[in-house]
Amino acid sequence: MKKIFAIIAVVSAAAFLFSCAKPESNPDKDKPNEKQEVEPVSLELTFELPSSGEKTSWVAGDKIVVHGEYAKDAVTVTLAQGDIKDGGRTATLTVDNLKPYVREDVTSTLYAGWPAEAVELLPHCFFYTKFNTTDRCLLAACNDAGNKFQFKEVLGKLTFSVDGGYDSFTITGNKKENLGYSQIQVKITDKEQIFNQYNENPVITLDMPAGAENTIYLPAGTEFKEGLMIKFRKNGAFVKALHTEDPFIVGNAQEVSFEDITSKIKDYDDPFSSDIIDLDDNGNANSYVVGEAGVYKFKAVYGNVPTSFIDDIDSVEVLWETWNDASELEPGCVLTSVSYAEDYIIFHTATPLHPGNAVIAAKDKEGKILWSWHIWIPQTAIQTGEYGGIMGGVIMDRNLGALVATKADMEVVDPLSYGLVYQWGRKDPFVNSPTALKNDLASQVGESEEVASGQISLADGIAHPRLLGHINDGNWMDEVDETLWSDDSKTIYDPCPVGYRVPPRDSNQPFWSGDLTSQTGWGVNNAYGWITIGDPVAVFPIAGYRDDYDVGGMAKVGARTLYWTAHGSEAKAAGADLRYDKGTFKLGSAPKARLASVRCIAE
């Protein structure tokens, strides 16, 4: 066995291709032959194992799945002792009711997988063998012209032994490579071999067998670009860890052995307190809602993509904070501290908790911001409802970043219900007015806002979350990208919390109609600064917007308001453009450089 510090053979890129995409119902990009009824045949098949590796001998009772084009026609073969020859390496027997898959581009017509209990074929499987999650050796093969199947291992493995009586261990790559998988889908024909791996998790956690070598099975070609960390748990807590930095690859049918690592493991200094609250329990996002004082953590991943960890983070900081009012603020008024450990952002709220908003930024060694996240601490708990289906789904009772919900009563609205505002397509927020019906800006502490002299790039917007792209009646960004937010699904730049998204444009829904005044529950009162619609009514503040003609200042507070949809088109994007001063309340469009409100809808 090779030690980890030896040179590991690299699997040829021509032999194995890897994809992190989810499997499609038709994984073969070529058009299938027109479906023709295939008559079942009986064939004498020979199954041959690799000469080396984990499985080198057939035993009576081994089950193999053999299939052609369709899963419904697959046959499960059970080997008997009389079928096994050559010291166990081959097995030959006649198999009935086979339906070969005939194509002009390949000679092989049948495909096989072992063990049968780990095979879970797609209904239209073509020449792909799909394996479900399993922690053991997997084999796949195709037949040649003589109906012989030469099996090949699908996985590699990593092994080690350790003394200490630990309960379990967790393994992660230092670059958060995807290790855990829900399924492996393999294409092996006489023309090509493709091992498509479908990964979901960069962390593998396994129990420790008593007195046995520990084995981790990994998809062929798994690469640890900067080594790995193995943490050992005892009595519910991590107590020891092994950390390596040397890169290596676990190739197909290869074993990488650390051998005995007992002398190499070190005491583990756990950066996470026992009472830390994990905000990732329900998923990842660009913004997180916090409702009580405490210590919190979330994965340092690109927004809404739970397995896309951010490389090269050197430091994190609270970039800016606001109470959404005009108070004179000090640093730490919302979040007292923030740190980074083991690919998690960890932050402490103020104690006692103070309602407000804050943005946390992750930086590289040169101080460049790699990504940023919004922490939203409402004053009152967020409520949700359909409000008569005004947007076609469940929505929040307040604007994104608002500390309270707006009330439709005979008092001037609370400006804490205005929330934050966004240039279309951006994930990072900016403040609204702290004063009811006035064009002010809420106070902020931390890095100051800056207005660019013109349009900026998407990369500039990410690296400078406080920078506003500026152009009159147009796009803040210097190129057109209509996919930053999307009608179809939540995007990487969507600013809404976990489980919510910027609402899609749908003119069939009351709030996105050509005339909101004709809808159930419609009401408007500019003297007190609110709009209602729906049954029961949802209330929207007439919160104004930050104008593209004077980026940096509020405009039309108490006279107009604009709510973005996820639908963009070149220089402008769709939104509910509600103008009391003009008497028009309808779905319209506005320049993407304008900063408008967002009312999040459930995904």
N, C-alpha and C positions, 0 to 999 in steps of 0.2 A: 504494500500500500504506500502511495506517495504521501509525504508529509505536506502540510499546507504551505510550507515555505519553499517547497520545491517547485519547479516549473510545471504547470499543469497543461496538459494538451488541450489546445483550443479547438472546439468543434468548427469545422469548415462552414463558412457562411453559405457556401453553395449547397451544403447538405441540409442545413436546418434554418428555417425562417421563423421568426417569432412575431407574434401580434398580441397586443394587450387589449384588443377590441373584444366586445362580447360576441359569441358565436351567433351567426344568423341561421335562420331556418334552412337556407340554402347557402352553405359555406363555399361552394364551388362557383367561381365567378363565370365560368363557361356555361353556355346554355345547355341544359341536358337534352339528350336525344328525345324525340317524341316518344311518349310512353307507349310501349308495345307490350302485349301480354307475353311473358316469358314462360315457356313450358318447364316444369320442374324436371331435374335430371338427377341421376345417381352417379356419383364419382368417387373413385378411390383417392383419398387425400392423404398426404404425408405432412406432418407438422414437425419441423426441426427447430430445436432450441439453439441459442448462441453457444459457442464453445466455451465461453467464460462469462462470468457475471453472477447475478444472484440466483437465477433459475437456469440450471443446466441439466435437469433431469425431470422427465414426466413421471407422474405417479398415478396409479389407478384412482379414478374419481375426479381427476382434473377436468374442468369444464372449459370449453372454448366456444366462443360465438363466431359463426361464419355467416357472412351476409353478402348480398349483392347490392342492388340499387335502393331497395326499400327495407326499412326495419321490420315491417310486418312479415317479410319473407325470411328473416334471419333464422338460422338453425343453431341450437345449442348442442354441442357434441360432448359426450361424457366418455372419457377414456377408460378402457378396461385393461387389465394387466396383460392380456394377450395382444393388445395393440402396440405395446411399447417395445422398442428394439434399440440396438446400438447402445447398450448400457444405460438406457433411459433418455438418450438425447433425441430420438425420433419416435414418432408414433404414426402408424398407418392403419387406416380403416376406411370402409365404404360408408358414405354419408348420403342419405336420401333427401329428396325434396329441396334440392338446391336450385336457386334461380340466379344464374350468372348475370352480371351487368356488363354488357358488350358495348364497347365504344371503339371508334376508329383510332383514337389517339393513344390508347394504351393496350397492351396485350393482356394484362391481368384482368380477371373477371370476377374474382372472389376475394374477400378481405376478412381478416380474422383478428380477434382480440382475446387476450387472457389476462386475468381470470374473468370468467363470464359474469360473476356477480358484480364486477366493477365496470361492466360495459352497459351503457345507457344510450342507445343509438337515437339520432334524430329520425323522425318519420321518413324523410327523404334523405338518406344518408350518403348516396352516391358511393364514392370510394373512401369515405371518411369513417374512421372508428372513433367513437366518442366514449371516453371513460369518465365516470363520476368521481367525486372526491374519494380518495383512498390513500392510506398510508402504507403502501407496499409496492413491490415491483410490478410494473405493467409491461405487457408485451403486445406488439402488433405486427402484422404481416400481410402480404398479398401472395396470390398464387402465380406461379410461372406457367409456361406452356405445358409442363408436365404435371401440373396440379400439386406442386410441392410448395409449402409455405415455410420460408426462412424467417423466423421470428426475430425481432429486434427490440431491445429495451427502449422504453419511452422516457424513463426518468434517469437521473443520476442520484447520488446520495452523499451526504456528509455525515461522518461518524466521529464520536469522541467517547471517552470514558472519564469518570470523575468520582472521587470518593467524597463523602460528606453527608450522605443520607438526605439529599434534597427531595422536595416533593414534586417539583416541576421546573421547567425552564422555558424561557422565551428567547427566541432568536430573531434579530433584525439586522439588515444590512446598514452600514453607516451612511449609505446614500438612499436608504429606504427602498431598495429594490423589491419588486413584487415577488413574494415567496409562496405564500399560501394561495391555493387555487381551488376553484369550485369544480372545474372540469378540465380535461385535456382532450383535445380533438386532433387526431393524427391522420395524415394522408400518406400512405405508403403504396406506391404502384411500381411497376417495372421501369417507369420513366423518371420518377422523382420521389423524394422523401421530404415531407414537410411536417414539422411538429408544431402545430399552432397551440400556444399556451394561453389560457384565459385566466388571468390572475385577478384577485380581488383584495388581497391583504398583504401588506409588507411585513406582518408579524406572524410568526408561528409559535404557538404555545403547546407544549406536550408534557404529559406526566413522565416522571422518571421511573423506569423499571428498576426494581431492586437488584443490584449486583449484575446488571447487564449493560452491554454497550448501547449507547444511545444513537439512534439512526434517524436522520431527517431526509425524507425523499423530496427531491426538487425537480421541476421540469427541466428537460435537457437544455443545456446551455445557460442555466442561471448564472449570472455574473455578479460577483461582489466587487464593485469598482474600487472601493476603499476599505475593504475588510468588513468586519461584523462585530456585533456585541451579543453575547449570550449571558442572560441574567438568570440566576438560580434562586428559587423561592423555597423557603422553609417556614412552616407554621404561619402561612398566609402573607409573608413579607419577603421581599427580595433582600438577600443577605450577601451574595457573592456575584462577581461578574468577570467574564473574560472579554477583553477588548483587543481586536487586532486591526491593523491598518493595511496589511499587504493585500493587493487585489488578487482574485483568483476566479476561475470558472469551474462550475460543476458540469461536466459534459455528459452526453448521452452514454449510459452504461458505465460511467466512471464513478469511482469512490474517492472522495477527498477525506483523509483521516487526520484529525488533530491528535490522535492517540490519547494518552493520559494527560489531561490538562489540570490535574489537581494542584500542582505546584505553580501553575500560571494564573490561576484565578485570584482576584483581589477582593477586599471588602468593598461592598457596594454602598455608596453614599447616596441615598435616595433623595432626589430633589423634590419629590412630591409628598406633601404632608398627608396624613391619613384622612384629614377632613376636607381635602381639596375636592371641588365640584367639577366634574368633567362635562363641559358643554357640548362634547361630541356625541353624547349618548344617542341623540336623535338625528345626527348628521352634521355636515359642515356647511359653512356659509361665510359671506363677507361681513355679516353683522350678527351679533349675539345679544339676546335679551337677558338681563340680570335683574332679579327681583329682591335679593337680600344681600346683606353684607357678608363678605367671605373671601375665600381664595378660590380662583377658578383657573381652568386650563382648557386649551383647545389645540388641535393639531395645526402645525404650521404648514398648511396646504393652500394651494390656490383655491379661491372661493368656489364652493359648491362642487369640488372635485376631490373626494376624500382620500384618494390614493396618490395624488400629485403633490408630493412633498417639495418644498422650496429648498433648493440647494444654496450653499454658501452663506447661510445666515451667520453673522458674527456677533450681532447685538440686536436688541429690541428696545424701544422706548415708547413712552406715551407722547404722541406727536402733538395733540392739542385736546383741550377739554372745554366744555361749556355747560352752564346750567340753563341755557335757553332763555336767560333773562339779562338784565343790565347790571347784575352784581359785579363788583370788583373782585376778581378771582386770583387765587394763588395756585401754583402747581400742586397737584395732588388733591384737588378739590373733588374729583370724581374717582380717579384711580390713584392709589398712593404709590404703587410700584409695579414693575413688570420685568419679567426675566424669561430666559430661553434655556430649555434643557431637553435633550433627547427628543428633538423635533416637536416639542410642545411650547406654546406660549403660555406663561403663567402670570396672572395678575391678581393684585389685591385691591379690593374696593376701599373707599373711605369708610371709616367707622366713627360714628354711625353712617349708614348709607345715605348718600345725597343724590337725589334724582338729577340726571343730566346725560350728556353724551360725551364720548371720548373716542379717539382714534389711536390705535397702536400700530407702529411701523416696525418692520423687520429690515435690517440693513446688512450689507456686506462689509468687508474689511475697509473698503474705501469710503464707507459712509453712504453709499447709494441705497435708496429705498428699493427693496425687492418686491414688497407687497404690504398692504395695510388692511386693518380690520376695524370695524365700527362696533363699539360697545354701547348698548342702549339701556339706560336705567330709568324706566318710567316711574312716575310718582304714584300712579294708581295702576292696578293690574289691567293688562290688555284683555278686552273682551272681543269675541268674534261672533259673526252671524251672517246669514245670507241677505237679510234686510229686503226680503221679497225678490231676491235674485237680481239685484240691480247691476251686478257685474258678472253674473253667471256662475257664482260660486261663493264660498265662505270668504269674507273679508274682515280685516281688523276694524276696530271701532275708532281708530285714529290714524293720522298720517304717520309715515315712517319717521321716527325720531321724536315724535310728540310725547310729552311727559304726562299729559292728561287727554281725555276725550273731549271733544267740543260739545257743549250743551246748547240746545235750541230753546232758550228761555228769554225772558225780558231783561237780561243783563248783558253787558258787552262781553264778548267771548274772552276766555282766558288765553293770552298769547302763548302760554305753554302748550296749547293745543295746535299751534301752527306746524310744529315739527321742523325737519330739516329739508333742504332743497338740493336738487341734483341736475347737473347738465346731462342731457339725454345720453344713455349708454355708459355712464361712469358709475363705478361702485362707491366712490368716496363722497361724503356729504359736505354741505356747507350750511352755515346758520341762516335762520330767518329773522324776522323782527321780534324784539322782546316786548314791544308795546302794541296793544290792541289798536288796530286801524291806523297805524303810523308806519312810515317807511324808514325804520331804524334797522340796525344790525345788533344782534345779541352779542354780549361780551364773550371773549374767548381768551384762553391762556395757552401758551405753547408757541409752536411755529405759526407765524403770521400768514394770512392769505396773501396771494400775489396775483395780479392780473397781467397776463402775458401781453406783449405788444400786438399779437395776432394769433393765428391758429397754432395749435401744438400737435405733436404726434401722440399716438396711443401710448408709446413707451414713455414719453414725457409725462403724460397724465398719471401713469403708474409710479414713476420715480419721484413725482412731485404732486402728491395728493392735495396740496394747498394751492396749486397753480390753476388758474382759470384761463382756458382758451378763450380768445376774444375775437369776434367778428360780428359785424352788424348783419342781422337777418340771415344768419347762416350757421354752419357747423363749427363747433369749437375745435374739431379735429381737422388736420390737414389732408385727410383722405376720407373717402366714403366707405363706411363699414356698417351695413345695415344689420349685422348679426351680433353687435355688442349686447343688445337685449333682443329677445326673440318672442314672437307670438307662440311658437311651438313648444318651447320648454325653457326651463331656467338655465341661464348661461353662466359662464365663469365670472362675468362682470355684474351680475344681478345683485343689487344692494340689499335685498330683503332677507330677513332671518330664516333660519332652518324651517322648512315646511311651507314657505311662502315665496312668492315671486312677483315681479312687476306684472300687472294684469295685461293680457293680450287685447289687442283692438278687436272688438266685435260689435259692430253697429246694430246688431239685433238685441243687445242688452241695453236696458234703460239708461244707464249712466254714460254710455258711449253712443247715444242716439243723436239724431239731427235736431231734436228739440226736447230738452230735458223738462221744460215747463209743462209738457203734456203728460208726464209720467206720474204714476201713483205716488202720493206722499210729497209732491213737489211743494217747496216753500222757500222763500228767500227773505232775509231781513238784513239790509245793509247797515242799518243803524246799530244793530248789535253784532253784525258780522258773521252770519251763518247761512247755510243752505241745507235743506233737507230733501230727501228722496227715498222712496221705498216704503214697505209696510212689513214690520215696523220701520220707522224712518231711521236712516243713517244720516249723521250730521257731518257736514264739511265746513271748515272755517273758510272765510273769504281771505285767504292768507297771502294774496299777492304773489309776486314772483321776483326773481332777480333778473333784470332785463339784459338782453344781449347788447343793447345800445349803450348801456352803462353798467357793464359787468362789475360787480362788487357792491352795488347798492340795491336795496329793495325798491320795488315799484308797485303801485296800484293796491297796496294793502287796504282791505276793506272795500275796494271797488271791483277787483278782478281776482281770479285765481286760476291756476292751470294744473291739471293732473296728467302726468305722463301715462301713456300706454307703452307696451314693449315694441310697438311697430314704428320702425324708422324708414325714411326714404330720402336718400341723398342729403340735402342740407337741412331738411326738416323732419319732424317726427309727429305722430298722431297723439292727441290728448284731448281731454275735456277742457275746452276753452270757455270759461264761465265769466261773463262780463256784465256785472250789474250796471255799470255806467253806460253801456251800449244797449242793454236790454236783450242780449243774445247769450244763450246758454246751450252749447252744442258741441258735438265732436268736431274738432278742427285740426289744425296743424300749427306748429310753432318752431322757430329756429332751435336747432339742437344746442346752440350756445346759451340759450335761456336756461335759468335754473328754476325747476318746478317741483311741486310736491309729488309724492308717491303714496298711494293707498294699496298696501300689499294684499294679494289674493292667495288663498291656499293653493298649493300645487295640485 
